[in-house]
């Protein structure tokens, strides 16, 4: 009985320690690089940090409940964008005139368009290409892990408007 109890306690301790030690993070790199000097930003726990930083002063934006906030804020006045039905809206708006972009089949379109001439970028295999290209020379940035749609939009915001 003591042996079983010791095994259970050990398994619980490993699970508890493992969950604190291993923070899930995704790095975003310039172009097709995976070199640490080419890290644009790092996504960790719903926050995007400048380059490889984990310092709270380097938080560029925070993602929560389908909203992208400025810096580490959770104040409604600091909502930069919100995501509804794969569409990115300015601020906390849901007005069709405030649609900045929309994602369909791995392609990001301007506004509410689905016209091929309005493709801003496309995402394939964790790489983001300019326009509708699939040429390796047109890779804008890449990331080393999975991103939700709100996280993808936040990375796009950071890459385009901060860097």
N, C-alpha and C positions, 0 to 999 in steps of 0.2 A: 504494500500500500504506500509506504514511504517513497519507494522507487517511482511509482506512477505519479505521485504528487510532485516529486522532484522534476520529472520529465515535463509535466504540465507547466510548472513554474518556469522552467527553462524555455519552453516554447513561447510562453506569454512574454517573457523578458526579451527574447529575440525579436518577436513581432513588434513590441513596443519600442525597443531601441532602433530597429530598422526603420520604422516609420518616421522617427525624428532625424535620423542621420541622412536619409536619402531624400533630398528635396528634388522634386521633378522640375527640370528647367529645360528651356529650349533656347538655343543660341541662333541668332540671325547673322549671316555672313554676307559680305559684299560679293557680288558676282557668283562665280562657281567655287569660290575659295572655302577651305575649312581651316585656314590658318588663324591662330588666335589673335593675331594683330589685325585681322579683317572683320572682327566681330563688331556689328553695328549696335546691337542691343541684345539683352537677355530677358526672356520671359520667365518669371518665377512667381508662383503663388498668386496669379492674377495681376501681377504688376510687371511693367516693362521698365527695365533699368538701362541706363546708358552703358554701352559697351559691355565689359565683363563685371561691372560693379555690382555690389550687393548692399551698398550704402543707401540709407533711406533718402538722403539728399539728392541721389541720382535717379530717383523714380521719375520717369517721363510721363507715364499715365497708368491708370488702374482700370481693370476690367471687372465689372460686377453686374450681374442680372441683365445682360444684354446692353449695358451702357459703358461708354468709355469716358472716364473722368480725367481732368487735367491733374497731373502730378499724383499725389497720394490722397487726393480729396475724395470725400463721399458726399459732398454738399451738392444739392440739385442745381445750384447756379454754376457749378464747375463741370457739368456734363458737356463734353465736346460733341459726342455722337451717341445715337442709340440705334440698335439693330432690331428690325421687325420684318419677318417674312423675307429674309435674305437681303433686305434693303438697308442701306446706311443713311440715316437721317441726321441733319444738323441738330445739335443740342438735344432737347427732349421732345422735339416736334414729331408729329406723325402726319403732317401735311405733305401731300404729293409734291408740292413745289420745293420742299426741303430735302428731297432725295438727292444725295450726293453721288451714290453709286449703288449697283446691285450685282450680286454674284449669281451666275447661272452656269451650270456644267463646267465649273473650274475657270470660268472667264469673268473678269470684272469689267462691267460696262459703266459708262458715264450715265449719271442720272437714273432714269427708269427705262432706259433704252435696251433693246435687244438686237440692234442693228450692228452688223459686223464691223462697220466703220467706227463704231463707238467703243470698241474693246480697248480698255486701258492696259490690261495685262492678263496673263493666264497662268494658272498654277498647275504644274505637273510634277509628280514625284518629289515634293518638298522643294521644288525650284520654281521661281517666279520669273517669267519671261515677259519682255516688252511686247505690248500689243498682242497679236495673235501668233507670234513667232514661236518656233520650237528649236531655233538655231542656238547652239551653245554660246555663241558670242553675244546673244541677246538676253542672257540671264542677268536680271537685275540684282537679285539676292536669293539666298537659299536658307533653309532652316533645318536643324538637325533633329526634329521631333514633330509630333502631331500638334496641330493648332485647331482650335474650334473656330467657327466663323467670326465671333466677336474678337478673338485673339488675332486672327488673320487681319481683320480690319484695323485693329490697334497697331499692329506691326506696319501695315501699309501707311497709316497716319504718321508713325514715327519716321519711317524711311523717307516719306515724301515731304513732310512739313517740318521736321526737326533736323534732318541731315541733308 
